[in-house]
Amino acid sequence: MAAKYFFGIAYKYGRPVVQGASKKFQKLFEKEYGEDRAAGLSTSSAFKSAAEKINKKLKEFPKKDK
């Protein structure tokens, strides 16, 4: 079962990880996360921003209701 939403930051061997994501999503996420961190965003901001951008492209996770 795939995760419904993004819950915080997870790391495995120093790499950010989105649990329940496909390999394609994870690969694109890592690239976007690296670019956001290089642009000066904090760790949590970069994680959230990268996850949202990639999810808009791939539509792998449903939107989180507020």
Buried (B, 14 or more C-beta within 10 A) or exposed (E): EEEEEBEEBEEEEEEBBBEBBEEEBBEBBBEBBBBBBEEEBEEEEBBBBBBBBBBEEBEBBEEEEE
